[in-house]
Amino acid sequence: MAIGLTELEPKVKALRLSVADFVIFGSAPLLIHDLVPSINDIDILALGAAWEKAKTFGEVIKGEKGDKVVKLGSIDIYNGWMGEDVNCLIERATFVKGLPYASLEDVLHYKLKLNRPKDAKHITLIQNYLSLQESI
């Protein structure tokens, strides 16, 4: 099921996580910058109080990249992100309607790092958007 802007915000806010301790990552930052019309899931990176609360939502399992994750349907809450400094990702977050989203630069870095075929379109969209912003 595709998730649009109107579904994203209430889904994340319903978790009632401490905004100082998490950042919305993955493709959601592309959605809030209007680069894609919808996303398939919501990836959240959580530390501290936000991670402690996330662990109460369900079973903590090992994610495919080695981090711990709690899966809640269309929402995955991770305690790390491929060895990245999650504190720095949280510090660089952009707030939109009270929710912290990862910077497009950080999303681009991770998508380039993974270099999966499914990320190619997103990489191009982000690079074009950032180039346009620099020229303004």
FENTAWO-V6095 format. One record per helix or strand of 3 or more residues. SS is the DSSP state (a for helix, b for strand). FROM is the first residue (numbers start at 0). TO is the last residue. If there is no record, write none. Layout:
((SS,FROM,TO) (SS,FROM,TO))
This chain:
((a,4,12) (a,18,20) (b,21,24) (a,27,31) (b,41,45) (a,47,53) (b,59,61) (b,67,71) (b,74,77) (a,85,90) (b,93,95) (b,98,100) (a,103,113) (a,116,134))
